[in-house]
Amino acid sequence: MRAGRLNKRVTFQAPTVVKDSYSDRKTEWGDIATQWAAVEPLNGREFFQAQGENSSVEVRIRVRYSDALAGMTPKCRAVYRGTAYNIVSVIDPVERHAELVIMCEAGERIG
């Protein structure tokens, strides 16, 4: 992995369910790590769902392997330039613990 391609700052977050003063449960996001990454948009699409227009953008995020990110799951998210991306999968190519390829999608589910 070339260091020059890791030129974007991405923050990875995990959800925590907390109760507010009315005992209602809500999700809050806590930072796992902020790392230099390569953010590669893959495609964008628009579709109609339940009589509403939605859009979806898929991105691939490449980062150096770290123990902090090794436990990420699709319940986590990545935040880049103010946009939160749902994590679809976390891949450790050839299981060398050198880099992680994180497939993400921006869309409806965030939050």
C-alpha positions as CSV (number, residue, x, y, z in Angstrom):
1,M,0.0,0.0,0.0
2,R,1.4,3.3,-1.0
3,A,1.3,6.0,1.6
4,G,0.7,8.8,-0.9
5,R,-2.8,7.4,-1.7
6,L,-3.8,7.6,2.0
7,N,-4.5,11.3,1.8
8,K,-8.0,11.6,3.3
9,R,-8.9,11.7,7.0
10,V,-11.7,9.3,7.9
11,T,-13.3,8.8,11.3
12,F,-14.7,5.4,12.1
13,Q,-17.5,5.2,14.7
14,A,-19.4,2.5,16.6
15,P,-23.0,2.8,17.9
16,T,-23.9,2.9,21.6
17,V,-27.5,2.6,22.8
18,V,-28.2,5.0,25.6
19,K,-31.4,6.0,27.6
20,D,-32.4,9.7,27.7
21,S,-34.1,11.4,30.6
22,Y,-37.4,9.9,29.5
23,S,-36.0,6.4,29.4
24,D,-36.2,6.3,25.6
25,R,-33.5,4.5,23.9
26,K,-31.4,6.2,21.3
27,T,-28.3,5.6,19.4
28,E,-25.2,7.7,19.9
29,W,-22.0,7.3,17.9
30,G,-18.6,7.1,19.5
31,D,-15.3,7.4,17.7
32,I,-13.2,4.3,17.3
33,A,-10.3,5.9,15.4
34,T,-9.5,8.6,12.9
35,Q,-7.0,7.4,10.2
36,W,-5.5,8.4,6.9
37,A,-7.3,6.6,4.1
38,A,-7.9,6.3,0.4
39,V,-11.6,7.0,-0.4
40,E,-12.6,5.7,-3.8
41,P,-16.2,6.4,-5.0
42,L,-17.5,3.3,-7.0
43,N,-20.8,4.4,-8.3
44,G,-24.0,6.3,-7.6
45,R,-27.6,5.5,-8.3
46,E,-31.0,6.9,-7.8
47,F,-34.1,4.9,-7.2
48,F,-37.7,5.3,-6.1
49,Q,-38.9,3.6,-3.0
50,A,-42.2,4.0,-1.3
51,Q,-43.1,6.9,-3.5
52,G,-39.9,8.8,-2.5
53,E,-36.7,9.5,-4.4
54,N,-33.6,8.1,-2.8
55,S,-30.0,8.0,-3.8
56,S,-27.1,5.7,-2.9
57,V,-23.4,6.2,-3.3
58,E,-21.0,3.3,-2.8
59,V,-17.3,3.9,-1.8
60,R,-14.3,1.8,-1.0
61,I,-12.1,3.0,1.8
62,R,-8.6,1.6,2.2
63,V,-6.7,2.0,5.4
64,R,-3.7,0.5,7.1
65,Y,-4.5,-2.4,9.4
66,S,-4.8,-1.5,13.0
67,D,-6.1,-3.3,16.1
68,A,-8.6,-0.5,16.7
69,L,-10.3,-1.2,13.3
70,A,-9.9,-4.9,13.3
71,G,-13.1,-5.5,15.2
72,M,-15.3,-3.3,13.0
73,T,-18.6,-4.7,11.8
74,P,-21.4,-3.5,9.5
75,K,-23.0,-1.9,12.6
76,C,-20.3,0.7,12.5
77,R,-19.9,3.6,10.2
78,A,-17.3,5.8,8.5
79,V,-17.5,9.6,8.4
80,Y,-15.7,11.5,5.7
81,R,-16.2,15.2,4.9
82,G,-19.4,15.4,7.0
83,T,-21.0,12.4,5.3
84,A,-21.7,9.2,7.3
85,Y,-21.3,6.0,5.3
86,N,-22.8,2.7,6.4
87,I,-20.2,-0.1,6.5
88,V,-21.2,-3.0,4.3
89,S,-18.2,-5.2,4.8
90,V,-14.6,-5.1,6.2
91,I,-12.1,-7.1,4.3
92,D,-8.5,-8.0,5.2
93,P,-7.1,-8.9,1.8
94,V,-5.1,-12.1,1.8
95,E,-5.3,-12.0,5.7
96,R,-1.9,-10.4,6.0
97,H,-3.0,-7.7,8.5
98,A,-1.4,-5.0,6.3
99,E,-4.5,-3.2,5.1
100,L,-8.3,-3.2,5.4
101,V,-10.7,-2.6,2.6
102,I,-13.9,-1.2,3.9
103,M,-16.9,-1.3,1.5
104,C,-19.4,1.5,2.4
105,E,-22.7,3.0,1.2
106,A,-24.2,6.3,1.9
107,G,-28.0,6.2,2.0
108,E,-31.1,5.8,4.2
109,R,-30.0,3.6,7.1
110,I,-27.5,6.1,8.7
111,G,-28.2,6.9,12.4
